[in-house]
């Protein structure tokens, strides 16, 4: 991984879109610092289109799309995008996502198996506002479990044919052939006419993240950035981000923003 400070000036000048994870990328210990929110506004005011791409639930995405200076929010690891159009909230479901709640009983049944097999696991507190997936908390709240526990949760869901991804706080699982990348790619093409398979258009996009569920994004975008806490997950990544910040979490996002805007 290359230090963020080495991001070429010529590349910075071509950036038009910034996609970013939320937890432990924009936030620090579960809080959104003023500096992160200020960085989002700086990007907005500079004309850069900001789109959070998160595992967080539909309920959160409704609020974020309305109240943050962002163009859209990809939620539940790619099940949908929320965005405002003429002050009306629009919801675009991924073409491969099922109907909302279609697999809830099956996912809940597997989750019960997880709770019995991996001590200390429990439903994420934001589960009530999810439409498509199930989120298992392994270290958003105590007891804080290690990555081996998260890997065990992931394997159990996958053994039942579900998709499963590890974030910095949850393991998310769902049924459907989609992820953060495929929804972001679908939305960028449909909304902005951007084809990320074209190198010149790909370089217009920066992605910033921190955990294994961001790996498809790291692999897809030439200008991918990991905040410093990504180093904890290197063993779980087949593709690392191209750049890495010196600072972790929210401070790393602010660091990346300041570099990108120094043109």
C-alpha positions as a printed Julia matrix, in Angstrom:
263×3 Matrix{Float64}:
   0.0     0.0     0.0
   1.27    3.46   -0.94
   1.14    6.33    1.59
  -1.81    8.63    0.94
   0.49   11.63    0.72
   1.92   10.11   -2.47
  -1.42   10.26   -4.3
  -0.39   12.01   -7.55
  -1.58   15.58   -7.99
  -2.63   14.85  -11.57
  -4.88   12.03  -10.28
  -6.37   14.28   -7.6
  -7.45   16.81  -10.21
  -9.45   14.17  -12.07
 -11.47   12.96   -9.06
 -15.2    13.66   -9.41
 -16.71   11.0    -7.13
 -15.82    9.81   -3.65
 -17.38    6.6    -2.37
 -16.8     5.8     1.28
 -17.58    3.26    3.94
 -19.02    4.66    7.18
 -18.16    2.64   10.3
 -14.52    3.07   11.35
 -13.87    5.0     8.14
 -15.97    8.13    8.7
 -16.53    7.35   12.37
 -14.27    6.82   15.36
 -15.41    4.48   18.13
 -18.97    4.71   16.83
 -19.14    8.51   16.66
 -19.1    10.82   13.64
 -16.6    13.55   14.6
 -17.14   17.13   13.55
 -14.02   16.9    11.39
 -15.51   14.06    9.33
 -18.77   15.89    8.77
 -16.82   19.02    7.87
 -14.77   16.97    5.39
 -17.98   15.77    3.72
 -19.1    19.38    3.32
 -15.69   20.4     1.93
 -15.97   17.65   -0.69
 -19.55   18.68   -1.49
 -18.57   22.35   -1.83
 -15.67   21.39   -4.11
 -18.15   19.72   -6.47
 -17.16   16.14   -5.64
 -20.09   13.71   -5.59
 -20.01   11.78   -2.31
 -21.76    8.43   -1.91
 -21.46    6.42    1.33
 -21.39    2.67    0.63
 -22.23    0.84    3.84
 -23.49   -2.28    5.53
 -25.81   -0.16    7.66
 -29.58   -0.63    7.38
 -32.32    1.02    5.37
 -33.45    3.07    8.36
 -30.05    4.69    8.67
 -29.81    5.27    4.92
 -33.12    7.15    4.88
 -31.74    9.64    7.38
 -28.28    9.9     5.81
 -29.61   10.51    2.31
 -31.84   13.31    3.62
 -29.53   15.03    6.12
 -25.93   14.54    5.02
 -24.25   16.41    2.12
 -24.22   13.29   -0.06
 -25.67   12.41   -3.46
 -26.86    8.93   -2.46
 -26.3     6.07   -0.01
 -25.69    2.43   -0.91
 -26.97    0.34    2.0
 -27.08   -3.17    3.43
 -23.96   -4.14    1.49
 -25.45   -3.3    -1.89
 -29.11   -4.29   -1.64
 -30.27   -0.78   -2.57
 -29.46    2.89   -3.07
 -31.36    5.72   -1.42
 -31.14    9.17   -3.03
 -33.1    12.4    -3.28
 -34.55   13.58   -6.57
 -36.39   16.91   -6.52
 -36.64   16.56   -2.72
 -38.32   13.16   -2.98
 -36.63   10.07   -1.6
 -35.99    7.45   -4.28
 -35.12    3.83   -3.53
 -33.38    1.75   -6.19
 -33.19   -1.96   -5.39
 -30.36   -4.04   -6.81
 -31.63   -6.15   -9.77
 -30.47   -9.33   -8.01
 -31.91   -8.49   -4.6
 -35.07  -10.31   -3.48
 -38.17   -8.56   -2.23
 -37.72   -6.93    1.17
 -37.92   -9.47    4.03
 -38.3   -12.35    1.53
 -35.59  -14.44    3.23
 -36.05  -13.23    6.79
 -37.15  -16.57    8.27
 -34.3   -18.48    6.66
 -31.71  -15.91    7.73
 -33.08  -15.86   11.28
 -32.88  -19.65   11.45
 -29.2   -19.6    10.44
 -28.58  -16.76   12.89
 -29.93  -18.9    15.74
 -27.42  -21.58   14.76
 -24.69  -18.94   14.87
 -25.68  -17.76   18.35
 -25.49  -21.34   19.63
 -22.18  -22.12   17.92
 -20.21  -18.91   18.52
 -20.42  -17.74   22.16
 -21.05  -14.03   22.66
 -22.68  -13.37   19.3
 -26.0   -11.54   19.17
 -28.2    -9.6    16.73
 -26.99   -6.12   15.84
 -29.09   -3.47   17.56
 -29.91   -1.91   14.18
 -31.49   -5.15   12.93
 -35.02   -3.75   13.39
 -34.49   -1.29   10.54
 -33.04   -3.76    8.01
 -34.91   -4.9     4.9
 -32.66   -7.46    3.2
 -29.96   -8.84    5.47
 -29.18  -10.01    8.95
 -26.39   -8.36   10.94
 -24.54  -10.24   13.69
 -22.75   -8.04   16.19
 -19.29   -9.27   17.09
 -17.83   -6.02   18.39
 -20.04   -2.98   18.05
 -21.08   -3.48   21.67
 -19.63   -5.65   24.48
 -18.69   -8.44   24.59
 -16.04   -7.6    22.03
 -15.15  -10.7    20.03
 -12.1   -11.31   17.88
 -11.75  -11.83   14.14
 -11.72  -15.61   14.55
 -15.29  -15.38   15.85
 -16.26  -13.21   12.87
 -14.71  -15.72   10.48
 -16.68  -18.54   12.13
 -19.93  -16.59   11.72
 -19.14  -15.97    8.06
 -18.42  -19.66    7.41
 -21.67  -20.77    9.03
 -23.79  -18.51    6.82
 -21.85  -19.5     3.72
 -22.37  -23.18    4.52
 -26.09  -22.52    4.09
 -25.57  -20.82    0.72
 -25.82  -17.24    1.98
 -23.5   -14.38    1.11
 -21.62  -13.12    4.16
 -19.15  -10.28    4.72
 -17.12   -9.12    7.71
 -17.14   -5.43    8.59
 -15.29   -3.8    11.46
 -18.27   -4.39   13.79
 -20.75   -6.84   12.21
 -20.97   -9.89   10.02
 -23.72   -9.24    7.47
 -25.44  -12.09    5.62
 -28.03  -12.18    2.85
 -29.33  -14.15   -0.11
 -28.76  -12.56   -3.52
 -25.96  -12.1    -6.04
 -24.96   -8.55   -5.1
 -22.45   -6.65   -2.99
 -21.26   -3.11   -2.39
 -19.45   -2.98   -5.71
 -22.2    -4.28   -7.99
 -24.74   -1.82   -6.57
 -22.32    1.11   -6.75
 -21.43    0.19  -10.33
 -25.11   -0.14  -11.28
 -25.99    3.23   -9.74
 -23.01    5.13  -11.13
 -23.85    3.88  -14.62
 -27.59    4.56  -14.41
 -27.48    7.87  -12.59
 -24.27    9.44  -13.89
 -23.47    7.49  -17.05
 -20.15    6.35  -15.57
 -18.58    3.13  -16.85
 -15.89    2.09  -14.37
 -14.57   -0.56  -16.78
 -13.15    2.37  -18.77
  -9.81    3.33  -17.15
 -10.26    7.07  -17.63
 -13.72    6.97  -16.04
 -12.56    4.63  -13.27
  -9.92    7.15  -12.26
 -12.64    9.73  -11.64
 -13.71    7.67   -8.62
 -12.03    7.27   -5.24
 -13.15    4.68   -2.71
 -12.22    4.85    0.97
 -12.78    1.93    3.36
 -11.44   -0.05    6.29
 -12.51   -3.71    6.37
 -12.97   -7.0     4.46
 -16.45   -6.15    3.17
 -14.78   -3.3     1.25
 -12.49   -5.65   -0.68
 -14.58   -5.7    -3.91
 -14.32   -1.91   -3.96
 -10.57   -1.98   -3.35
 -10.21   -4.38   -6.26
 -12.43   -2.43   -8.66
 -11.15    1.12   -8.28
  -7.66    2.21   -9.28
  -7.81    4.98   -6.68
  -8.77    2.97   -3.6
  -7.81    4.12   -0.12
  -7.67    2.29    3.18
  -7.66    4.21    6.42
  -4.83    2.97    8.65
  -6.94    0.48   10.61
  -7.2    -1.62    7.43
  -3.89   -3.23    8.46
  -5.76   -5.38   11.02
  -7.53   -7.16    8.16
  -4.72   -7.66    5.66
  -4.78  -11.43    6.22
  -8.45  -11.47    5.12
  -7.88   -9.43    1.95
  -6.98  -10.82   -1.45
  -6.74   -7.26   -2.76
  -5.43   -4.42   -0.62
  -6.27   -0.76   -1.22
  -3.8     1.1    -3.4
  -3.25    3.88   -0.86
  -3.27    3.96    2.94
  -3.55    6.87    5.34
  -1.25    7.46    8.3
  -4.18    8.02   10.66
  -6.91    5.48   11.46
 -10.67    5.73   11.12
 -12.2     9.23   10.96
  -8.85   11.0    11.2
  -7.71    8.92    8.23
 -10.74    9.97    6.2
 -10.04   13.62    6.97
  -6.39   13.09    5.99
  -7.47   11.56    2.67
  -9.91   14.41    2.02
  -7.28   17.07    2.6
  -4.9    15.34    0.19
  -7.59   14.97   -2.49
  -8.59   18.62   -2.22
  -4.99   19.87   -2.36
  -4.9    20.38   -6.11
